[in-house]
Amino acid sequence: MIDPTSKDSLNDRLAVFLGGVAIGTLGGLIGLGGAEFRLPLLIGPFGFAALEAVILNKAMSLVVVVFALPFRTGTVPFDQIAAHWEIIVNLLAGSIAGAWLGAGWATRLKSEALYKVIAVLLLIIAAVLVSSHDIVTGSSLVTGTTQIIAGVIVGLAIGFVASLLGVAGGELLIPTFVLVFGADIKLAGSLALAVSLPTMIVGFARYSRDQSFIVIRNNRMFLLVMGVGSILGVFIGGQLLGLIPSAVLLPSLALVIVISALKVWRHS
């Protein structure tokens, strides 16, 4: 096991960098930042405690999302994203509150309970990954006032879950934009990033009030090395996108998450 408090050796830094590349590549293959895969890696091989792993994951997810938005401008320009500001605000109305509540709840949970919560949420992410990542764009399920209320409620839940796991929440946001608001799948990916960024900043700010936030300062080099690896991995994964059939890729990646969830559940 790599000691997370000592990242001075070249071998340790290489392992952290390669871990970031691998996780970023997995995320890039499905159009995400890979945080769902990174969290079990932080808890397992790198040996961080549950809350510390969530905070570090949140920090790296924030960096990846900042880079991911410009990466996607060739496919979805910023003006196209801005044209849908109403639904972005709609989801943000719930997700920002959910992020604050989720981070506050995580800081109050005992480590053993937080491991269990993380494991269950990872299983939910795996199920969503398989069932809704290839959803077909169509008309929205609800309209008018019902749509607005649904957006706030779903946003609240997504912000809560994303904050607890330290993830961007794209796997939950993308189906929401498609099903609730009838957005195109490519546009939904960029809209998800637009919602994720302020939501994660709020969750990050809430975590900064907890003493466990010192893990950021104590592991700055770890964050830098894995963050750079993750960004490179996301780029590589994006280039490989389409080479592996979704019918094979998505169940395989979901299985990785399920196995990781079981290991996190047994963690003590």
Residue pairs with C-beta under 8 A, 6 or more apart in sequence:
1 45
1 46
1 47
2 12
2 15
2 16
2 45
2 46
2 47
3 12
3 47
4 46
4 47
4 48
4 219
4 222
5 218
5 219
6 12
7 13
7 16
7 219
7 221
7 222
7 225
8 221
13 221
13 225
16 46
16 222
16 225
16 226
16 229
17 225
17 226
17 228
17 229
18 229
19 41
19 45
19 46
19 226
19 229
20 38
20 60
20 225
20 226
20 227
20 228
20 229
20 230
20 232
20 233
21 229
21 230
21 232
21 233
21 236
22 233
23 34
23 37
23 38
23 41
23 229
23 230
23 233
24 33
24 34
24 64
24 229
24 230
24 231
24 232
24 233
24 234
24 235
24 236
24 237
25 34
25 233
25 234
25 236
25 237
25 240
26 34
26 37
26 233
26 237
26 253
26 256
27 33
27 34
27 35
27 36
27 37
27 64
27 230
27 233
27 234
27 237
28 34
28 233
28 234
28 235
28 236
28 237
28 238
28 239
28 240
28 241
29 237
29 240
29 241
29 244
29 249
29 253
30 129
30 133
30 171
30 237
30 249
30 250
30 253
31 170
31 174
31 189
31 238
31 241
32 168
32 170
32 171
33 61
33 64
33 65
33 68
33 167
33 168
33 170
33 230
33 234
34 64
34 230
34 233
34 234
34 237
35 57
35 60
35 61
35 64
35 165
35 166
35 167
35 168
36 122
36 125
36 165
36 167
36 171
36 257
37 253
37 256
37 257
37 260
38 57
38 60
38 61
38 226
38 230
39 53
39 54
39 57
39 118
39 122
39 165
39 166
39 167
39 260
39 264
40 122
40 257
40 260
40 261
40 263
40 264
42 48
42 52
42 53
42 56
42 57
43 49
43 50
43 53
43 115
43 118
43 264
43 267
44 260
44 263
44 264
44 267
46 53
46 222
48 56
48 215
49 111
49 212
50 111
50 114
50 115
50 118
50 267
51 106
51 107
51 109
51 111
51 114
51 210
51 212
52 212
52 215
53 166
54 106
54 114
54 118
54 164
54 165
54 166
54 207
55 166
55 207
55 212
55 213
55 215
55 216
56 166
56 215
56 216
56 219
56 222
56 223
57 165
57 166
57 167
58 163
58 166
58 167
58 200
58 203
58 204
58 207
59 166
59 204
59 216
59 223
59 227
60 223
60 226
60 227
60 230
61 166
61 167
61 168
61 196
61 200
62 197
62 200
62 201
62 204
63 227
63 230
63 231
64 168
64 227
64 230
64 231
64 234
65 168
65 193
65 196
65 197
65 200
66 197
67 231
67 234
68 193
68 234
69 190
69 193
69 194
69 197
71 234
71 235
71 238
72 189
72 190
72 193
75 186
75 190
76 186
76 187
76 189
76 190
80 187
80 190
81 88
81 187
81 190
81 191
81 194
84 183
84 187
84 191
87 151
87 177
87 181
87 183
87 191
88 191
88 194
88 195
90 147
90 148
90 151
90 152
90 155
90 181
91 151
91 152
91 154
91 155
91 158
91 173
91 176
91 177
91 195
92 155
92 195
92 198
92 199
93 151
93 152
93 155
94 151
94 152
94 153
94 154
94 155
94 156
94 157
94 158
94 159
95 155
95 156
95 158
95 159
95 162
95 169
95 195
95 199
96 159
96 198
96 199
96 202
97 156
97 159
98 155
98 156
98 157
98 158
98 159
98 160
98 161
98 162
98 163
98 199
99 159
99 160
99 162
99 163
99 199
99 200
99 202
99 203
99 206
100 159
100 163
100 202
100 203
100 206
101 156
101 159
101 160
101 163
102 159
102 160
102 161
102 162
102 163
102 164
102 203
103 163
103 164
103 203
103 204
103 206
103 207
104 206
105 160
105 164
106 114
106 163
106 164
106 207
107 206
107 207
107 209
107 210
107 212
109 117
112 268
115 264
115 265
115 267
115 268
116 265
117 164
118 164
118 165
118 261
118 264
119 261
119 262
119 264
119 265
120 261
121 161
121 164
121 165
122 165
122 257
122 258
122 260
122 261
122 264
123 257
123 258
123 261
124 161
125 165
125 167
125 171
125 172
125 257
126 254
126 255
126 257
126 258
126 261
127 254
128 171
128 172
128 175
129 171
129 250
129 253
129 254
129 257
130 250
130 251
130 254
132 174
132 175
132 179
133 171
133 174
133 175
133 246
133 250
134 246
134 250
135 175
135 178
135 179
135 185
136 185
137 178
137 182
137 183
137 184
137 185
138 178
138 182
139 182
140 147
140 179
140 180
140 181
140 182
141 179
141 180
142 150
142 180
147 180
147 181
150 180
151 176
151 180
151 181
154 176
154 180
155 176
155 195
157 172
158 169
158 172
158 173
158 176
158 199
159 169
159 199
159 202
159 203
161 167
161 169
161 172
162 168
162 169
162 172
162 196
162 199
162 200
162 203
163 199
163 200
163 203
163 206
166 203
168 192
168 193
168 196
168 200
169 192
169 195
169 196
169 199
170 189
170 192
170 193
170 196
173 188
173 191
173 192
173 195
173 196
174 185
174 188
174 189
174 192
177 183
177 187
177 188
177 191
177 192
178 184
178 185
178 188
183 191
207 213
216 223
